[in-house]
């Protein structure tokens, strides 16, 4: 059974942009696109909207977005559904059968002014499959994809998604690892320093980690970036999140991993993922994986 790309829509400009972005993803993958509107009635609406009226408006909204996408991509297999269920539960359930779930980074149950809405942030912690959060601003299409990599912790699923996505887009892949330098490490006059044993080891482990995927995807240009993340001798070089956000300024897509846990959903997102979701200007894909999938 072909798994569709699923886009959540709610009438906001952010969700419309996400649906258009999702259509491009479905075309790249040669899979259908499904538009999903999810909300449990009664909802907080003005004018005492009845359940029947609310359902009709939701159906009309999905139809409008569907017509716009169909006009742009007439060969795309496309459908739309309205789900009478709590938005987070409905989208989390939909994600189980999706190739990719796509949401606007704000607007779906969120508040204006927030880069990442509350529903989008919750979905980043809940989804069973990859989730893309699409920004309001356009990302450069000629830039590489960015993936945060930590040898010994980055899962196969994250690298597989990143390499496949780069191949589908005909783009390069920029692997970023933020390493911890020793306490007495200081950069040289040009911002660098003689490589330490720890840095050389980090670079080698990064090369070893991605070697199977470079062999599997030989057409994907790969650039490895190893940057320091610690503070030393009064120099603050930045946390892992800061390194990734800085590198994301020159990316068309950012790919991150998230471990699945049995704890409550709000505990699923680490500080790095949380920070990148809020501050990276490019669309961000969060790929969930089991802890056992991490590379040795």
C-alpha positions in Angstrom: 0.0 0.0 0.0 1.4 3.4 -1.0 1.8 5.7 1.9 0.7 9.3 1.2 2.2 12.6 2.2 -0.4 14.2 4.6 -0.8 17.9 5.1 -2.7 19.4 8.0 -4.9 22.4 6.9 -6.9 24.8 9.1 -7.5 27.9 6.9 -4.4 29.8 8.1 -1.9 31.2 5.6 0.7 29.0 7.3 -1.2 25.8 6.7 -1.9 26.8 3.0 1.8 27.3 2.4 2.5 23.9 4.1 0.0 22.2 1.9 1.6 23.6 -1.2 5.1 22.5 0.1 3.6 19.1 0.8 2.4 18.8 -2.8 5.9 19.3 -4.0 7.1 16.5 -1.7 4.4 14.1 -2.9 5.4 14.8 -6.5 9.1 14.1 -5.7 8.2 10.8 -4.0 5.5 9.9 -6.6 2.9 9.3 -3.9 -0.6 10.7 -3.2 -1.2 13.8 -1.2 -4.0 13.8 1.5 -5.3 17.1 3.0 -6.5 16.7 6.6 -8.6 19.1 8.6 -9.0 17.9 12.2 -11.0 19.5 15.0 -13.5 18.2 17.6 -16.7 20.2 17.8 -17.7 22.2 19.8 -14.9 24.6 19.1 -14.2 28.1 20.2 -15.9 30.0 17.4 -17.7 33.3 17.2 -21.5 33.5 16.6 -22.5 30.1 18.0 -21.5 28.0 15.0 -23.5 24.7 14.9 -21.8 21.4 14.3 -23.4 21.1 10.8 -22.2 24.5 9.8 -18.8 23.9 11.2 -18.5 20.7 9.3 -19.6 22.3 6.0 -17.1 25.1 6.5 -14.3 22.6 7.2 -15.3 20.6 4.1 -15.3 23.8 1.9 -11.9 24.8 3.3 -10.4 21.5 2.4 -12.0 21.7 -1.1 -10.6 25.1 -1.7 -7.0 24.1 -0.9 -7.5 20.9 -2.9 -8.7 22.9 -6.0 -5.7 25.3 -5.7 -3.2 22.4 -5.6 -5.0 20.5 -8.3 -4.8 23.5 -10.6 -1.0 23.7 -10.0 -0.4 20.0 -10.2 -3.1 18.3 -12.3 -1.3 14.9 -12.3 -1.0 14.7 -8.5 -3.2 12.1 -6.9 -5.0 14.2 -4.3 -7.8 13.8 -1.7 -9.0 15.5 1.4 -10.8 14.5 4.7 -12.3 16.2 7.6 -11.8 14.4 11.0 -14.1 15.1 13.9 -11.5 14.6 16.6 -9.0 16.5 18.7 -6.4 17.9 16.4 -3.3 16.4 18.1 -4.9 13.0 18.4 -6.2 13.0 14.9 -2.9 14.1 13.3 -0.9 11.7 15.4 -3.1 8.9 14.3 -2.8 10.0 10.6 1.0 10.1 10.9 1.1 6.4 11.4 0.1 5.8 7.8 1.9 8.8 6.3 5.1 8.9 4.2 5.5 12.4 5.7 3.3 14.6 7.8 3.5 18.3 6.9 2.3 21.2 9.0 2.6 24.9 9.0 5.0 25.9 11.8 2.3 28.1 13.3 -1.4 28.6 12.8 -2.8 25.1 13.5 -4.2 25.8 16.9 -1.4 28.2 17.7 -1.2 31.9 18.4 -0.1 34.6 15.9 3.5 35.8 16.6 4.9 32.4 17.6 7.4 30.9 15.2 6.2 27.4 16.2 2.6 27.0 17.4 1.6 24.8 20.4 0.0 22.2 18.2 3.0 22.0 15.8 5.4 21.7 18.8 3.3 18.9 20.3 3.1 17.1 17.0 6.9 17.2 16.8 6.9 15.1 20.0 4.0 12.8 19.2 4.3 11.7 15.6 5.2 8.1 14.7 6.7 9.1 11.3 8.7 12.0 10.0 7.1 15.5 10.5 7.9 18.6 8.5 7.2 22.0 9.9 7.1 24.6 7.1 8.0 28.2 7.6 6.2 31.2 6.2 9.3 32.5 4.5 10.8 30.8 1.4 13.9 28.8 1.9 16.7 28.9 -0.8 16.2 26.0 -3.3 19.8 26.1 -4.4 21.2 25.5 -0.8 22.2 22.1 0.6 20.1 20.2 3.2 21.4 20.3 6.7 21.4 17.3 9.1 22.7 17.5 12.7 24.9 14.5 13.3 26.3 13.1 16.6 28.4 9.9 16.1 27.2 7.2 18.5 23.7 8.8 18.8 22.4 9.6 15.4 20.0 6.9 14.1 20.0 5.2 10.8 16.5 6.4 10.2 17.7 10.1 10.3 20.5 9.6 7.9 18.4 7.5 5.5 15.8 10.2 5.4 18.4 13.0 4.9 20.2 11.2 2.1 17.1 10.1 0.3 15.6 13.6 0.6 18.8 15.2 -0.8 18.7 12.7 -3.7 15.1 13.5 -4.5 15.8 17.2 -4.5 19.0 16.9 -6.5 20.7 18.7 -3.6 23.8 18.4 -1.5 23.9 17.4 2.1 25.7 19.3 4.8 26.5 17.1 7.9 27.1 19.2 11.0 28.6 17.9 14.2 29.3 20.1 17.2 32.2 18.6 19.1 33.4 19.3 22.6 37.0 20.6 22.7 39.3 20.1 25.7 39.4 22.8 28.4 42.6 24.4 27.3 41.7 24.5 23.6 41.8 27.9 21.9 41.4 28.9 18.2 44.2 30.3 16.1 44.3 33.8 14.5 42.2 32.7 11.6 39.5 31.2 13.9 40.9 27.7 13.7 43.6 25.8 15.6 45.8 22.9 15.2 43.5 19.8 15.3 43.5 18.1 18.6 43.3 14.3 19.0 39.7 14.8 20.1 38.8 16.8 17.0 40.5 14.4 14.7 38.6 11.5 16.4 35.3 13.4 16.0 36.0 13.9 12.3 36.9 10.3 11.7 33.9 9.0 13.6 31.7 11.2 11.4 33.3 9.8 8.3 32.8 6.3 9.5 29.2 7.0 10.4 28.0 8.2 7.0 30.2 5.9 4.8 27.4 3.4 4.2 25.0 6.1 3.1 27.6 7.8 0.8 28.0 4.5 -0.9 24.3 4.0 -1.1 23.7 7.5 -2.5 26.8 8.2 -4.6 25.1 11.0 -6.4 24.5 13.1 -3.3 27.4 15.7 -2.7 28.3 15.6 1.0 30.1 18.2 3.0 31.1 17.5 6.6 31.3 20.3 9.1 32.8 19.8 12.6 32.5 22.9 14.8 33.5 23.4 18.5 30.6 24.0 20.9 32.3 24.6 24.3 33.5 27.7 26.1 37.2 28.1 26.6 39.5 30.9 27.7 36.6 33.4 27.6 35.6 32.4 24.1 32.0 31.2 23.8 31.7 29.1 20.7 28.1 28.1 21.2 25.9 25.2 22.2 24.9 22.4 19.7 21.6 24.3 19.1 23.4 27.5 18.3 25.8 25.8 15.9 22.8 24.2 14.1 20.8 27.4 13.9 23.8 29.3 12.5 24.4 26.6 9.9 20.6 26.5 9.1 20.8 30.1 7.7 22.3 28.5 4.6 20.0 25.5 4.2 16.9 24.6 2.3 15.8 22.0 4.8 17.0 20.9 8.3 16.7 17.3 9.4 16.8 16.3 13.0 16.2 13.1 15.0 14.0 12.4 18.0 14.1 9.4 20.2 10.8 7.7 20.9 10.1 7.4 24.6 7.2 6.2 26.8 7.2 9.4 28.9 4.6 12.1 28.4 4.8 13.8 25.0 6.2 17.1 26.4 9.3 15.3 27.5 10.1 13.9 24.0 11.8 16.9 22.5 15.3 17.7 23.7 16.6 21.2 24.1 18.5 21.2 20.8 15.5 20.1 18.8 13.3 22.5 20.6 15.7 25.4 19.9 16.1 24.6 16.2 12.4 24.3 15.7 11.9 27.8 17.1 14.9 29.5 15.4 15.9 27.8 12.2 14.6 29.8 9.2 14.3 26.8 6.9 11.7 24.0 7.1 12.6 21.4 9.7 11.9 17.7 9.5 11.9 15.7 12.8 12.5 12.0 12.3 11.5 9.8 15.2 13.5 6.6 15.9 13.9 4.0 18.6 16.9 4.4 20.9 18.2 1.0 19.7 18.6 2.5 16.2 21.5 4.8 17.2 24.8 4.0 15.6 27.5 2.3 17.7 
